[in-house]
Amino acid sequence: MLSHVEEVEVPAVVGLHMHDAIKNLSFHRLNVRILAEKEEQDLPEGLILTQTPAAGKKVKPQQSIFLVTTRQPPKPRAASFFGLTKNEAQALAQQRGLTLKYAELESMLPQGTCIAQSAEPGAELPDKTVAVLFSQGSSTIRLFPDIKGKSLEEVTSFFQPYDIQVIVSPPVSSGIISDQRPLPGTLIDLKKPPTVHLALNS
């Protein structure tokens, strides 16, 4: 005499979240096995993509149902761009799958190198974008100051580090400046220091 073999029908769990799928399968006295996790950027994590056996199949109680679930890809992390040139930074960004937004700022640091970035190295990035700030170098263009009323000794000391030659007419060793050339507000280039002509109060 043949004995009756109990069977249960496999419920449909594709499209359910893992938590709900486990509850449903457990209710039908079926076991759960995760066969694989598939990275899906646009789907929530833990969603059931496929099941084996398929829904509607008759199986024995306690049989394992194999599931493939979704997994969010790891969030990109910021690299360290400090000190890199634009070409080096762009190459590193492409290697890491990142997008750079460039800006420049006058700085005493070497021209053309990265001096700041919007995210700390290793920090998670919500949109794969890092803003990077590059040095323009230090400008040598300056406005010539108004030095009238200053002492000759003070002005000579001020100009000395810039290799600016000072000529006083008539030649004297001390006094208060009454006139100057270049005039106040004149643009000068420290790469080509001007000769400064001064007149002193008599």
KEKE-3310 file (N, C-alpha, C; in steps of 0.2 Angstrom, whole numbers, plus 5000, padded with zeros to 4 digits):
npx = (5004:5003:5010:5004:5012:5016:5014:5019:5013:5024:5025:5024:5037:5045:5050:5046:5052:5066:5063:5049:5048:5054:5045:5034:5038:5042:5030:5024:5031:5044:5061:5074:5086:5100:5105:5112:5118:5114:5121:5112:5109:5097:5087:5079:5089:5089:5079:5069:5074:5074:5068:5070:5064:5051:5037:5022:5026:5026:5032:5041:5038:5049:5058:5072:5071:5079:5085:5088:5094:5094:5107:5114:5126:5143:5145:5154:5170:5179:5195:5212:5216:5225:5239:5241:5242:5231:5230:5234:5225:5213:5215:5216:5203:5195:5199:5194:5180:5175:5168:5175:5174:5180:5189:5198:5211:5220:5236:5249:5255:5261:5259:5245:5243:5233:5225:5214:5200:5182:5178:5184:5198:5193:5180:5163:5154:5139:5135:5146:5154:5167:5172:5186:5200:5212:5228:5232:5244:5255:5250:5260:5257:5254:5246:5254:5259:5253:5265:5268:5272:5278:5293:5309:5318:5309:5302:5312:5317:5305:5304:5315:5315:5309:5318:5317:5323:5327:5327:5332:5328:5333:5348:5348:5349:5339:5323:5306:5294:5288:5283:5281:5285:5282:5265:5253:5242:5246:5248:5260:5272:5280:5289:5296:5303:5300:5309:5309:5305:5308:5303:5308:5302:5308)
npy = (4994:5011:5025:5041:5056:5071:5087:5104:5119:5130:5147:5163:5174:5183:5199:5203:5210:5204:5201:5200:5189:5178:5177:5173:5161:5153:5152:5143:5132:5130:5131:5144:5149:5159:5161:5170:5187:5201:5216:5230:5246:5254:5248:5244:5237:5220:5215:5202:5194:5182:5165:5148:5132:5138:5148:5140:5127:5110:5104:5096:5098:5108:5109:5118:5134:5143:5159:5174:5189:5207:5219:5234:5243:5246:5262:5275:5282:5296:5300:5305:5320:5330:5340:5335:5337:5344:5335:5323:5322:5321:5309:5300:5302:5296:5283:5279:5281:5294:5311:5326:5343:5358:5372:5388:5396:5410:5407:5404:5392:5379:5382:5376:5365:5354:5361:5360:5350:5345:5334:5324:5313:5296:5297:5294:5296:5304:5307:5304:5314:5326:5342:5351:5362:5372:5379:5395:5400:5413:5429:5442:5454:5470:5484:5500:5508:5522:5532:5544:5555:5546:5541:5541:5531:5521:5518:5514:5502:5495:5492:5485:5470:5467:5470:5483:5498:5513:5530:5546:5563:5580:5570:5564:5558:5556:5560:5566:5559:5568:5568:5556:5544:5528:5534:5533:5519:5514:5501:5488:5476:5464:5455:5463:5474:5491:5507:5518:5534:5548:5562:5573:5582:5598)
npz = (5000:4995:5003:5007:5000:5006:4999:4995:4988:4980:4984:4976:4976:4970:4968:4980:4996:5005:5018:5019:5010:5016:5027:5020:5014:5025:5031:5023:5026:5020:5016:5016:5004:5000:4984:4976:4976:4967:4960:4959:4954:4953:4961:4976:4990:4994:4987:4979:4965:4957:4959:4963:4966:4954:4956:4960:4958:4964:4979:4992:5010:5019:5009:5001:4995:4982:4981:4972:4975:4976:4978:4983:4974:4981:4988:4980:4984:4990:4982:4986:4980:4983:4979:4966:4948:4936:4925:4931:4942:4935:4928:4939:4944:4933:4934:4946:4943:4945:4945:4942:4948:4943:4950:4952:4961:4967:4974:4986:4984:4973:4956:4947:4954:4965:4978:4987:4991:4990:4997:5010:5008:5006:5010:5009:4993:4988:4975:4966:4963:4965:4970:4966:4970:4962:4962:4956:4957:4963:4960:4952:4950:4956:4965:4965:4980:4990:4995:5000:5013:5021:5029:5021:5025:5030:5018:5009:5016:5015:5001:4998:4999:4987:4977:4972:4965:4972:4969:4974:4972:4976:4979:4995:5012:5021:5026:5023:5012:4998:4985:4972:4960:4952:4952:4965:4965:4952:4941:4944:4939:4948:4943:4935:4942:4945:4944:4957:4959:4970:4979:4992:5006:5009)
capx = (5000:5007:5008:5003:5018:5013:5018:5016:5014:5029:5022:5028:5041:5049:5047:5045:5058:5069:5060:5043:5049:5056:5039:5029:5041:5041:5023:5022:5036:5049:5067:5076:5093:5102:5109:5117:5116:5116:5121:5107:5109:5091:5082:5081:5093:5086:5073:5070:5074:5072:5067:5070:5059:5047:5030:5017:5028:5024:5038:5040:5039:5056:5063:5075:5069:5085:5084:5093:5092:5097:5112:5116:5134:5146:5146:5161:5174:5184:5202:5216:5219:5230:5246:5241:5241:5225:5230:5235:5219:5208:5217:5214:5196:5193:5201:5189:5174:5173:5168:5178:5172:5186:5190:5205:5212:5227:5239:5257:5256:5263:5254:5243:5242:5227:5226:5209:5194:5176:5177:5190:5199:5190:5173:5158:5151:5132:5134:5152:5157:5171:5175:5193:5202:5219:5232:5234:5250:5254:5251:5265:5254:5252:5245:5259:5256:5254:5270:5269:5271:5282:5300:5313:5321:5304:5300:5318:5316:5299:5305:5321:5314:5307:5323:5315:5328:5324:5331:5329:5330:5340:5350:5348:5349:5334:5317:5299:5292:5282:5281:5283:5284:5275:5260:5248:5237:5249:5249:5267:5274:5286:5294:5300:5302:5301:5313:5305:5308:5305:5306:5307:5301:5314)
capy = (5000:5017:5030:5048:5060:5078:5092:5111:5123:5136:5153:5168:5179:5187:5206:5205:5211:5198:5200:5197:5182:5173:5175:5169:5154:5150:5150:5137:5127:5130:5134:5149:5149:5164:5158:5175:5194:5205:5223:5234:5253:5257:5244:5244:5232:5214:5213:5195:5194:5176:5160:5141:5131:5143:5149:5135:5120:5106:5102:5093:5102:5109:5110:5124:5138:5147:5165:5179:5196:5213:5222:5241:5243:5251:5270:5278:5285:5301:5299:5311:5324:5335:5340:5333:5342:5343:5329:5318:5322:5318:5301:5296:5302:5291:5276:5278:5282:5300:5317:5332:5350:5362:5379:5390:5402:5413:5404:5404:5385:5378:5384:5370:5359:5354:5363:5358:5346:5346:5328:5321:5306:5290:5299:5291:5301:5302:5307:5302:5321:5330:5348:5352:5368:5372:5385:5399:5403:5420:5435:5447:5461:5474:5491:5504:5511:5529:5532:5551:5556:5541:5542:5538:5525:5516:5516:5510:5496:5491:5490:5481:5463:5467:5473:5489:5503:5520:5536:5552:5569:5579:5565:5565:5551:5555:5565:5564:5559:5573:5566:5549:5541:5529:5537:5529:5515:5512:5493:5486:5469:5462:5452:5468:5479:5498:5511:5522:5541:5551:5569:5574:5589:5602)
capz = (5000:4995:5008:5004:5001:5007:4995:4996:4982:4981:4983:4972:4981:4966:4968:4987:5000:5008:5025:5017:5006:5022:5031:5016:5013:5031:5032:5019:5028:5015:5019:5011:5003:4995:4979:4974:4976:4961:4961:4955:4956:4953:4964:4983:4992:4997:4983:4976:4958:4954:4964:4961:4960:4952:4959:4958:4958:4970:4982:4999:5015:5021:5004:5000:4989:4981:4979:4970:4978:4974:4982:4981:4974:4986:4986:4978:4990:4987:4982:4988:4974:4985:4976:4959:4943:4933:4922:4936:4945:4930:4927:4945:4944:4929:4937:4952:4941:4949:4941:4945:4946:4944:4952:4953:4966:4968:4980:4986:4983:4966:4951:4943:4958:4969:4985:4992:4988:4994:5002:5013:5005:5009:5012:5004:4989:4986:4967:4962:4961:4970:4968:4967:4969:4960:4963:4950:4958:4966:4955:4953:4948:4962:4964:4968:4986:4991:5001:5002:5020:5024:5029:5016:5028:5030:5011:5007:5019:5012:4994:4998:4997:4980:4972:4969:4966:4974:4967:4977:4969:4975:4983:5002:5015:5025:5025:5022:5005:4996:4978:4970:4953:4949:4956:4969:4961:4946:4941:4942:4939:4952:4939:4932:4947:4943:4947:4960:4960:4975:4981:4999:5009:5011)
cpx = (5004:5005:5008:5009:5015:5018:5014:5018:5019:5025:5027:5031:5045:5046:5046:5052:5060:5065:5053:5043:5050:5049:5035:5032:5040:5034:5021:5027:5041:5055:5070:5084:5095:5107:5115:5114:5119:5116:5116:5106:5102:5086:5084:5085:5088:5079:5074:5069:5072:5072:5067:5069:5054:5040:5026:5019:5026:5031:5036:5041:5047:5061:5066:5073:5075:5083:5090:5091:5096:5102:5114:5124:5137:5147:5153:5164:5178:5191:5205:5219:5224:5237:5246:5240:5234:5225:5230:5228:5213:5209:5215:5206:5193:5194:5196:5182:5171:5172:5171:5175:5178:5185:5197:5205:5219:5230:5246:5259:5258:5258:5252:5242:5235:5228:5220:5204:5188:5175:5183:5191:5196:5183:5169:5155:5144:5131:5141:5156:5161:5173:5182:5196:5210:5222:5233:5241:5249:5255:5257:5263:5252:5250:5251:5256:5257:5259:5272:5267:5275:5289:5304:5316:5316:5302:5306:5318:5311:5301:5311:5320:5312:5312:5321:5320:5324:5329:5328:5332:5328:5342:5351:5348:5343:5329:5311:5297:5286:5280:5284:5281:5286:5270:5256:5243:5240:5250:5257:5267:5280:5291:5298:5299:5304:5306:5308:5309:5305:5308:5304:5306:5308:5314)
cpy = (5006:5022:5037:5053:5067:5082:5099:5114:5129:5142:5158:5173:5183:5194:5208:5206:5205:5196:5197:5190:5177:5172:5171:5162:5150:5147:5144:5131:5125:5134:5139:5149:5155:5161:5164:5182:5198:5212:5226:5241:5256:5254:5244:5237:5226:5213:5206:5196:5188:5171:5153:5137:5137:5143:5144:5128:5117:5103:5099:5098:5103:5110:5117:5128:5143:5153:5169:5186:5201:5216:5229:5240:5248:5258:5271:5282:5290:5299:5305:5314:5329:5335:5338:5338:5340:5336:5323:5317:5319:5311:5297:5296:5297:5284:5274:5279:5289:5306:5322:5339:5355:5369:5381:5396:5404:5410:5404:5397:5384:5379:5377:5364:5360:5356:5362:5354:5346:5340:5326:5314:5300:5291:5296:5297:5300:5303:5307:5309:5324:5336:5349:5359:5368:5379:5388:5401:5410:5425:5439:5454:5464:5481:5495:5508:5518:5529:5539:5552:5551:5543:5538:5531:5520:5514:5512:5503:5491:5488:5485:5474:5462:5469:5479:5495:5510:5525:5542:5558:5575:5573:5567:5558:5550:5561:5562:5564:5564:5572:5559:5548:5533:5532:5532:5525:5513:5504:5492:5478:5467:5458:5457:5474:5486:5501:5517:5529:5545:5558:5570:5581:5592:5604)
cpz = (5000:5000:5004:5005:5001:5003:4996:4990:4984:4979:4979:4977:4977:4966:4976:4990:5003:5014:5024:5014:5011:5025:5027:5015:5019:5033:5028:5020:5023:5018:5013:5011:4998:4990:4977:4976:4970:4962:4956:4958:4958:4957:4972:4985:4995:4993:4980:4969:4954:4960:4960:4967:4960:4956:4956:4958:4965:4973:4989:5004:5017:5015:5003:4994:4988:4978:4976:4972:4976:4980:4979:4980:4979:4984:4985:4984:4986:4987:4985:4981:4976:4982:4969:4954:4940:4929:4926:4940:4941:4929:4933:4946:4939:4931:4942:4950:4944:4943:4945:4943:4948:4946:4953:4958:4967:4975:4980:4984:4976:4962:4948:4947:4963:4976:4990:4988:4993:4999:5004:5009:5009:5011:5006:5000:4987:4978:4963:4960:4967:4967:4970:4966:4967:4960:4956:4951:4961:4961:4957:4951:4955:4960:4968:4974:4986:4997:5003:5010:5024:5024:5024:5019:5028:5023:5008:5010:5016:5005:4993:4996:4990:4975:4968:4970:4967:4973:4970:4974:4973:4980:4990:5006:5020:5024:5024:5015:5003:4989:4976:4963:4954:4954:4959:4964:4954:4947:4940:4943:4943:4949:4936:4936:4944:4947:4950:4961:4965:4976:4988:5001:5011:5018)
residu = (MET:LEU:SER:HIS:VAL:GLU:GLU:VAL:GLU:VAL:PRO:ALA:VAL:VAL:GLY:LEU:HIS:MET:HIS:ASP:ALA:ILE:LYS:ASN:LEU:SER:PHE:HIS:ARG:LEU:ASN:VAL:ARG:ILE:LEU:ALA:GLU:LYS:GLU:GLU:GLN:ASP:LEU:PRO:GLU:GLY:LEU:ILE:LEU:THR:GLN:THR:PRO:ALA:ALA:GLY:LYS:LYS:VAL:LYS:PRO:GLN:GLN:SER:ILE:PHE:LEU:VAL:THR:THR:ARG:GLN:PRO:PRO:LYS:PRO:ARG:ALA:ALA:SER:PHE:PHE:GLY:LEU:THR:LYS:ASN:GLU:ALA:GLN:ALA:LEU:ALA:GLN:GLN:ARG:GLY:LEU:THR:LEU:LYS:TYR:ALA:GLU:LEU:GLU:SER:MET:LEU:PRO:GLN:GLY:THR:CYS:ILE:ALA:GLN:SER:ALA:GLU:PRO:GLY:ALA:GLU:LEU:PRO:ASP:LYS:THR:VAL:ALA:VAL:LEU:PHE:SER:GLN:GLY:SER:SER:THR:ILE:ARG:LEU:PHE:PRO:ASP:ILE:LYS:GLY:LYS:SER:LEU:GLU:GLU:VAL:THR:SER:PHE:PHE:GLN:PRO:TYR:ASP:ILE:GLN:VAL:ILE:VAL:SER:PRO:PRO:VAL:SER:SER:GLY:ILE:ILE:SER:ASP:GLN:ARG:PRO:LEU:PRO:GLY:THR:LEU:ILE:ASP:LEU:LYS:LYS:PRO:PRO:THR:VAL:HIS:LEU:ALA:LEU:ASN:SER)
# end
